[in-house]
Amino acid sequence: MPELPRLARSWSSTLKLPKSTFPARVSPADQTKYLKRCTDELYAWQRRERPADRPFVLHDGPPYANGEIHVGHALNKILKDIICRVQLGLGKRVRYVPGWDCHGLPIELKALEARKDTIEETGAARADVIRKSARSLARRTVKEQMKGFRSFGVMADWENHWKTMDKDFEKRQLGIFREMVEKGLIYRRFKPVYWSPSTSTALAEAELEYKEDHVSTAAFVKFPLVTIPSYLEQNPLLKDRNISAVIWTTTPWTLPANAAIAVHPALEYVIAESAAHGHLLVAQSRLEYLASTLKEELSVIISGIPGSDLADAITYRSLLKGSGSEPQPIITADFVTADSGTGLVHCAPGHGMDDYLACAERGIPAFAPVDDRGNFTDLAMPDDPKRLSGKNVQGEGNEAVLEYIGSAGLLLAKHSYEHKYPCDWRTKLPIIIRATEQWFADVADIRASALNALEEVQFVPGSGRQRLTAFVKNRSEWCISRQRAWGVPIPALYDRSTGEAVCTKDSVSHIMSVIDERGIDAWWTDDSNDQAWVLPALRETSEAGYSRGADTMDVWFDSGTSWAEIETPYGDDGYPADVYLEGSDQHRGWFQSGLLTFISHQLASGQIANPRAPFKTLITHGFTLDEEGRKMSKSIGNILHPQSIMDGSLLPPVKPKKGKGKKQPESKEPVYDSLGPDALRLWAASSDYTRDVVIGTQVLQTVHTSLHKYRVTFKVILGALADFKPENQVSYDQLLLVDRIALLHLSEMTLAARSSCEKFEFYKAANAVNRWANLEFSSFYMETIKDRLYTYAEDSPSRRAAQTTLFHIFNHLQEVLAPITPLLVEETWEHTPEAIKAKCEHPLRRVVGSLAPEWQQGSLGTDYQDILAVHSVIKGLQENARGQKQLGSSLQSFVHVQLPQTTNSSSVLQLREELADIFVVSSVTVGGSDEAIPDMIANAEWQYSSEYQLPSGEKGIVYVFSPQASKCPRCWRYVIPEEEAAEEAACGRCEEVVQGLEGST
């Protein structure tokens, strides 16, 4: 074979080294370009090109438009986007229209704060200023939040986003309210509601947070009895005795509103004598507890008194009601227990729902002498108004009540009591329960339909079903009115002479027509006597005329009706949305309000026998926590901003690489590795969002490492495919064993990722990709095929087989990562060779197809495990040689595999020709256990051996030893026989390839 000195001096020029324009890092300018392509342009394309009969609707739970976005927002929006992109890959036309919740207290308070030096108006003028300021604030916040959400790579119909303060949205909301009015589901009543003194408004259950360690002053109080059952009155032991009923309360401030005392009909009661407090009526089961509290012995005078005997046969007098007050009754109630308090419960129907219901059954009215700010009114103590009036019930008012009953000899004892107590979720301050005139939605009438509808819903995680079902079961009504200026008005009129409210289908329809003409702000700004708002049929029915109400609707009613913005008709199954996804706190909030309003809407139409929920699948995610498991908080200083994750500034700065040539001056400003939206997205996808999600430096470092691995993987593949043409693919039966194993691994990873994504378990998909990229692809397959890719002739079957395999890997890796890291996938398309682009569809527009069944041969998995068992032992022996400085590259070693006794001829270990590539060594020989060890092992300069065990349990021995040949300067394999070795001479295989190159030149 003639020598080729020219080529010998530059062997690298004869190698097919990878070439690709794909950069190690993406520039900010390119990120901006890719972001637009894979969001706005992609959304517009799929709305135009995907079939309308294959829709997928993800309905946005509107974030509140009152502040900066945070990582919790990022988690929420990115999860939604991944879901939409998965469905896009399944061939669906996606509908995702973002929305914002713009009404309510937080925005109103911010508006007031911003205008606190200029708002001097009252009434309608004040409401007008507040509404203008709040609207401006909400509009500005929506714009800022939208910019942030779009930077996350979220594909959505941003141009047609909706806001609860939009005119069309408010019209739809009022229309749903009107339907519920017509159905009889809306009513007004004076009854106790959750009331926030700190914000002067009623609250819904969903607007409460519970403080676990709230401390109240609890008290034992006695009420003198006026009458007792006749058989007790005739008992000589009680002759001329004054008897008092003893109650225990954690809210002494409610005593001025006391209207009854409740006992349990099945409990037994006693009359006991106290040296300090006289004769006391208490439950038998609570006598010992009372005695220990009073620190004295209590002598039982009469025992075994049934609670049923006490009800309606005993009356008592509350001294707080004034000297002329009527005696009050003792009643029975099931909420009285034998294991707390005294077995007698003080009932204030104006300050407790159980009390209200028990008293309402007996015609006892509710009374609540407390104003909007939580201060006592003059009615709290009619005989001495100044004693309590103006004092806050949760502060000095409570102490004043205790002081008075103490001075009157009615206070037996008081003590501090730590317990769970509700607070306003916005101000974090305690609420009270207070009877006021409010508007309610009747949940009891639709509850059964709502619960039935939930039976058909898929919950992720499954525990969400029990949680939401429990909330609905325990709810009988929904207080939908709020005493605020910023919101959608309750469209009710009030008779000026009687105060009676008018709210009918016709009156609401008329008000809606005026709003449509004048705008919703006119409800507040028009003259109070403007009769245009009054239905003509009503105008002559009241001498004093009608006034417009000042209450607004609960913001949960606003956002709860947002399903109405989805185009109708709905899908064949009747669901407006395929998916609702929000934080787990929305079981008591938006999920519930959306369910109740949609059920009401369907029942009001009268056309649906079995109403559906507005969602087919309900998904919840946890909260974001720092690395110490703490909630994000400004006071702690642990809040992470999404931008700092995308720009890499949370991680250590990048060290500048040392380049050739003139030394560049070092920058004083740190340089960070900006990975863009994909870093934030990969964090979200890698998290088990069904629990609280941790984020911090350590977590983000792992995410960055994975994202860099994806880039390197794509760069390697694109480099190897630079000269590949899809029409040159080889058939499956022409692939080598290692190629077929690689396709098995690819199919397993792809199927696992697809399945996980379709089940909304994105973290499992990310784990599958990471494991495959690091182990099966990088550490195994790429190491195995480098020699074939770089040293073989361009058109050799072996190299074509490797490229065919990489072509399949490239396409399916793009497919799997498209929902998670769309910018990276978009970038890979930018750098894809034109020959491949011409034959393939854009990866973000591609519909995932079925995998070739031959790729999934189970026997290949067994072969792979056998290979790993031997390979891991070989690597260990090579490390021993490196430790002794006998080995550098793994190619600088030969391997002999002694097979187990029972190995059959079809074993993968018999494939001698491929094993050298698989083990990345220069030579592999194979022999049976009964064959002599080759002489070259004995003659080697060094050698190591060890036993290996196959997964089947069979054992053999592997030898690693110094090569018995010279190194080829082109392929670096030790394959040239020593007797043929010559300076600059290549091995026979390489010489043949080089000659082919020379001939083509």
Sequence and secondary structure as in RCSB ss.txt:
>XXXX:A:sequence
MPELPRLARSWSSTLKLPKSTFPARVSPADQTKYLKRCTDELYAWQRRERPADRPFVLHDGPPYANGEIHVGHAL
NKILKDIICRVQLGLGKRVRYVPGWDCHGLPIELKALEARKDTIEETGAARADVIRKSARSLARRTVKEQMKGFR
SFGVMADWENHWKTMDKDFEKRQLGIFREMVEKGLIYRRFKPVYWSPSTSTALAEAELEYKEDHVSTAAFVKFPL
VTIPSYLEQNPLLKDRNISAVIWTTTPWTLPANAAIAVHPALEYVIAESAAHGHLLVAQSRLEYLASTLKEELSV
IISGIPGSDLADAITYRSLLKGSGSEPQPIITADFVTADSGTGLVHCAPGHGMDDYLACAERGIPAFAPVDDRGN
FTDLAMPDDPKRLSGKNVQGEGNEAVLEYIGSAGLLLAKHSYEHKYPCDWRTKLPIIIRATEQWFADVADIRASA
LNALEEVQFVPGSGRQRLTAFVKNRSEWCISRQRAWGVPIPALYDRSTGEAVCTKDSVSHIMSVIDERGIDAWWT
DDSNDQAWVLPALRETSEAGYSRGADTMDVWFDSGTSWAEIETPYGDDGYPADVYLEGSDQHRGWFQSGLLTFIS
HQLASGQIANPRAPFKTLITHGFTLDEEGRKMSKSIGNILHPQSIMDGSLLPPVKPKKGKGKKQPESKEPVYDSL
GPDALRLWAASSDYTRDVVIGTQVLQTVHTSLHKYRVTFKVILGALADFKPENQVSYDQLLLVDRIALLHLSEMT
LAARSSCEKFEFYKAANAVNRWANLEFSSFYMETIKDRLYTYAEDSPSRRAAQTTLFHIFNHLQEVLAPITPLLV
EETWEHTPEAIKAKCEHPLRRVVGSLAPEWQQGSLGTDYQDILAVHSVIKGLQENARGQKQLGSSLQSFVHVQLP
QTTNSSSVLQLREELADIFVVSSVTVGGSDEAIPDMIANAEWQYSSEYQLPSGEKGIVYVFSPQASKCPRCWRYV
IPEEEAAEEAACGRCEEVVQGLEGST
>XXXX:A:secstr
    HHHHTTGGGGS        SS  HHHHHHHHHIIIIIHHHHHHHHS TTSEEEEE    BSSS   HHHHH
HHHHHHHHHHHHHHTT EEE   EEB  SHHHHHHHHHHTTTT    HHHHHHHHHHHHHHHHHHHHHHHHHHHH
TTT  S GGG EETTSHHHHHHHHHHHHHHHHTT EEEEEEEEEEETTTTEEE GGGEEEEEEEEEEEEEEEEEE
EE  HHHHT GGGTT  EEEEEEES GGGGGG  EEEE TTSEEEEEEETTTEEEEEEGGGHHHHHHHHTS  EE
EEEEEEHHHHTTT EE  GGG TT   EEEEE TT  SSSTTSEEEE TTS HHHHHHHHTTT      B TTSB
B GGGSTTSGGGTTT BTTTHHHHHHHHHHHHTT EEEEEEEEEEEEEETTT  B EEEEEEEEEEE TTTHHHH
HHHHTT EEESTHHHHHHHHHHHT SEEE EES SSS B   EEETTT  EE  HHHHHHHHHHHHHH TTHHHH
S TT GGGS GGGTTS SS EEE   EE HHHHHHTGGGGS SS  TT  SEEEEEEEGGGGTTHHHHHHHHHHH
HHHHHT  SS   SEEEEEEE  EE TTS B  TTTT    HHHHHTTTTS        SSS     SS      
THHHHHHHHHHS TTS EE SHHHHHHHHHHHHHHHHHHHHHHHHTTT  GGG   GGGS HHHHHHHHHHHHHH
HHHHHHHHTT HHHHHHHHHHIIIIIIIIIIIHHHHHHHHHS TT HHHHHHHHHHHHHHHHHHHHHTTT HHHH
HHHHHTS HHHHTTS  TTT       GGGG HHHHHHHHHHHHHHHHHHHHHHHHHHTT  SSTTS EEEEE  
TT  TTSGGG HHHHHHHHTSSEEEEE TTS   HHHHTSS EEEEEEE TTS EEEEEEE  SSEE TTT  EE
E GGG  TT   HHHHHHHHHHHHH 
